[in-house]
């Protein structure tokens, strides 16, 4: 391999899955995800080495779990595959460790999860539906016809920002701060990023996000209990002293709630438009039968897979898929690969809006850490498309989407579209 090829290989960019040895794959790199060229690498791993060991990466060695059944096996064994100390590739910084309940094991995980679960229980979701529909209608009715707009900014971010502010009871006039803090929390520092260093990320979160929510926390703590997430945390016995006694854990759970309520839904709202343009026969089916929205929504979430992976850490020596996993090893669950596993999902690379059993996917995780806001995400997507179909014959994609620079968030920073009225 010449020097130019070696330079490309360092970023696995511009090369095919058979241009380098399988043992040298490093799927922690961001470039293949930003360029949407990662799929064939996971295809080869699922076929030839589904439990794959990367011996050298900037994050250290790690195992890649790429098949649906193996991911489910790991998720169902939280005593062997721990969520602590983090769900990310990067180990926690001793000077900036932000615990969050998604990165905790039992019993603490269950206690904190149950505290806020009520905000998205069926009763509260039923009460939110009319509000979501009202906001969707307002957003869609304000869009210009036949003009090229950025769907990500005008619709995806706007809708999820409004709903996240409602769930947190954060001031609506400052809702774009939530999107900004979410982007800061998940950003990879560099010239293409909104932050130049992790120190800058820390500074923004500690000096902007934490004080804003601490003030909100104090207000909610001194008011009668409500169904907003901050109020629930402030009034629950197990978490009522979190903000004062453990501000880093407070920040960690804020980041979890903001990212979970923002990035995942907004990227599925954006992806849905792209997928229907890429599959015009499916768009035709939808126009002919609006009832297909109900099965299309989980198919969108599977096909998008907004979070590419989660990390677990082995608590003991064990065997997975015939491979020896050692205590302390990083184990990466590639949901984005499991959702394209031919052995688990029929025609996984096809976007099929009337797919049978469309909720059989890994986008919300599995087991005790399954996304607690999954029904809210589905409801927002359903209402968006119910209202789109009333107004527009087509949302036409006018150019290539710009994808985010991340190996975790599978999302879009820009999607130019034009609205064709019904």
N, C-alpha and C positions, 0 to 999 in steps of 0.2 A: 504494500500500500504506500503510495507516494505521500509527500508532505501535505499536498492539498486535500487528499482523501482523508488523511489523519485529522486534519483540521475540521473537516466536515463530520467525521466520525465522533469527534468530541461533543458535537451537538446533535448527533444522529439526524442531521438535517441534509436533505438532498440525496439521501442514499436509500436503498431498498432493504428489506428485512434479511435478504440473503447476501448482502454485500459485506457483512461483518459476521464473525462467529457469534452464535447464540449466547455463548458464555460471556460475551462482552456487552450484552445489552444493558443499558442503564436507563430505565424508564422514569427516573426522577428528574430528567431534563425537561425544561419547559418548552423548548422550541418545537418539538413534534406536536405538542398540544396546541400551541398558538397557530401552527401551520396546518393543523388537522391531518397530519401524516402518520399518526401513531398506530392506526388501526391494524395495519398488516403486521406490525411487530407483535402485537398481542395475539393475532391469529396464529403466527408461527409458534409462540410460546404455548398457547392452548393445545396445539397439535403435537409439539415435540417435547416440551418441558413445562407443564402447567404449574408446577411449584418451582419457580426459577430463582436461582441465587445470583445476586449481583455482588461481586466481591469487592468492588471499588466504585464509590460515588462520592460526591462532595458531602453527602450526609452519612458516609460510612456504608458498610455492607448491609444488605437487606434481602428478604425473600419477597418475591412477587407471587401472589395467589391469583390465578387468572380464570379459573373455571367456576361456574355457578355453584356446583355442589360443594366444592372445597371452601368457597367463601361462606356458604351457609354453615358448614361444619365448624369453621373457626368462630363465626358469630354465635353459635350455639354452645360454645365452650368458654365463657368469659372467665372461668376459674383458671384455665390454662393460657388463654390469650387475653391479656389484660389491656384495658384502655388507658392505664396509667403508664408512664407519666404524661403521655400526650398522644393525640390521634394524628399528629403531623410527622413528616419525615424528620424535621429539625428537632433535636432534643431541646428541652426547655433551657433558657438562659438563667443561670443562677441569680443574676441580678434583675431579671424581668420574667419571673415565672407567674403565669396567669392561669390558675386552675379553673376548670369549668366542668359542669357535671357530666357532659358527654365524654370527658376524659377522666372519669372516676369509676371505680368499681363499687360493687355493693359492700356495705349497705348505704354509703353516703350518696351514691348515684341515685338510688331509688327514692331516697328522702327528698332530695332537691328536685328531682323530676316530678314527683307527685305534687310538690308544692305549686308548680306552675301549670300542671297538666290541665287543670280546670279551665284555664283561659281558652282552650281550644277543644273543650268537650262538646258533644253533639248539641247540647242545649244552647251553649253560647254561640256555636257556629250557626245554628238556625236563626238566632237573633241578628247575626252579622250579615246574613244573605241580602237583605233589602238594602243595607248600607253599601255593601260592595257593589250591588247592581246600580245604585244611584251614582256612585263614583265612576264606575265604568262608563255609564251613559254620558256623564258630563265630560269625561276625558275624550271619548270617541266623537261626541258631537262638536267638540272644539277643534277637531283636526281639519286641515284644509284638504279639499278634494283636488285630485290631479296634480298636486305638487309633491315633489320629492321631500320626504321628511325622514328623520332618524327615529325609527320605531322604538329603539332601545330607550332613548331619552324621553320621547313624548308619551309613550304608553307604558312600557315595561317598568321603568324606574318610577314613573309617576304613580302608577297604581300600587305597586308594592310599597312604595314609600308612604303613601297615604294609609294603607292598611297596617303597616308596621307601627306607625305613629299612633294609630287607634289602639292597637293591642297593648302598647307600652304606655298609653296615655301621655305621649310626648307631644309638645306643641306642633300642630299641623304646619304652622308658618315656618318652622325650622326642620321639616321632615327631610330635606335634602342633606342635612347634616348626618342623618342616619345612614344614607347611602354612602356618603363620603367616608364616614368612620368604618363602615363595612369594607369599603375598598382599601382603606389604609391598613386595616387589620389583616387582610389577605394578600396585600401587595408584596411582590418581590422587588426589593430595591434595585434600582438601575436606571439607565438612560431612558428606557421605555415606560418607567413606572411613575406613579404620582408621589413616590418617596425615593429619596436618594440613599437611605440607609435604614437599618432596623432601629437605630437610635432616633431617627426622625419619626418613625412610626410610633415608637414609645412616647416621645415627647407630645405628639398630637393627641394620642389616646389619653395620656395621663393629665394633660393640661386643658384638654377640651372635653373629651367624652366623659371622663370620670366626674369632674365637677358638675357638669350639666345633669348627670343622672343622680349624683349625690343630693343635689338640691331637690330633684323630683322625689327621691327616696324619702327625704325628710318630710316633704309635704304629704306624701302618701302615708307615712308612718303616723303622722299626727292627725290623720283624717280617718273616717270610718272605712273598714275594709271594702274593696271593690274587686271586680273581675279583671282588672288590668294586671299584667305580669309583675310590674314593679310593686303594686299594692300587695299582691299575693306573697311575694318574697318578703316584703317589709313586715307583714303581719303574721307569717307562719313562725311558730316557736323555734323550729330548727334553723331558720335563716334570718331571723329578725335582727340579728346583730352583725350580719355579714359585712355591710358597708362600713361600719365603724371599726370592727375588729380585724377584718381581713379584706382590705380594699383591692388586693390583687385578685382574690377569688371573685369579688364583686365585679371587677372589670372583666374577668374571664367569662363569667356568665352573661354579662351584657354583650360581649362580642359574640358568644354562641347564639343568643336570641336575635341579635341584629343580623348576623350573617345567615342564620337559619331562616329568618323571616324575609330576607331580602334577596340574596344571591340566587337561591335555588328557584324561587318562583319567577323572578324577573327573567332569568335565562331560559326557562321553559316557555314563558310568554313570547320571547323573541324567537326561540327555536321553532315554535309551532308555525309561525309565518314562513320561515325558511323551508321547513319540511314539506309544507303543502305546495310551495312553489316548485320544489324539486320533484314532487310527485303529483303532477297535475290530474291524473286519473282519480287520485284520492280526494283532491279538491273538488272534482266534479261530483263524486259520490256524496261528499258532505253537502254541497249545494242542493243536491236532489233529495237528501234526507237529513234534515237538521238534527234529528234524534241521534245520529251517530256521534254527536259531540260527547255523549256519555262514555263511549268506549274509546274515542279518540284521545281524551284527556290523559288516562294512564299510559296510553301508547306514546304520547308526546313525552311524558316524564321518563319512560324507559328509553326512548330513542335519544333524548337529550342527555340523560344521566348528569345532572348539574354538578354533582361532586364526583370526581373521578375515582377517589379512593378514600380509605381510612386506614390508619395504622393500628396494629396491636403489637404487644410485646410479650414474648413467651415467658411464663413464670416458672417453667420447669422444662427439662428435656422431654421431647415428645416426637412422635412420628406424624407427618402430614403428607398424604399422597405418596408414601414410600420414601420421603426425604426426612433425614434427621434434623430436627429443629432443636437448637440448644437454648437453655435458659438465658434470657436477656436478648435474644435475637429480635430484630425488627421484622415484623410480618405485615406486608402491605396488601390490603384487600382491594383489588382493582374492580370496583363495581362496573366501570365502563367496559371492561373486558367480559365480565360475567353476563352483562346484558346483551352481548353478541355471541354467546356460547350456543353453537348449533345443537349441542346435546341437550340443552335445557329449553331453548326457545326455537320454535319453528320459524324458518326464514328470518333470522334475527337482524339481517341487514336491510330488510324491507320495512318501510313505514306503512303499516296496515291499520287504517282507522277503525275497521270493524273486526279486529283481531279477537279470537276467542281467548278467554282468560287473560285479558290485557294487564291485570294487576300482578301477574306473575313476573316480577322484576326486582332488581336490587337497588333501585335509585334511592329508596328511603332507608336503606340498610336492612338489618334483620336482627331478630332477637331483642334483648333488653334495651338496646340502643336504637331501635327503630325510630325514625323521625316522628316526634310527637305532633308536628304540624302538618302531617301528610294530607289530612282531609281538608284543611284550610287551603293548602296549595291546590288541590284538585278543584275545590269549589271556586277559587278565583279564576282558574283556567276555564272552567266550564262556563262561568258567567261571561267572561271576556268573549268567548266564541259564540255564545248564544246571542250576544248583543252585536257582535261583528256581522253575523249572518243576516241580521235584520237591516243592516245599513249598507253593506258593501258587497258588490258582486265579487270583487277580488282585492286582496292586498298584494300588490305586485312588487316583488323584490327588484330593485333597480341597479344593484351592484353587489359585489362580494362583501360578505360580512367581515367585520374586523373582530378577531377573537382575542380574548385576554391572555396575557403572558403569565400563565400559571399552570402548575401540574396538579392542582387541587380543584380550582373552580373551572368548570368547562362552560365558558360563557362568551358573551359578545359585548364589545364596547360600542359597536355601531352597526346598524342594519338599515340601509337606505331603502325606502319603500314609497309606492304611490298608491293612493286609494281610488278605486274605481267604484262608484256608487251602484247600489242595486237598482 
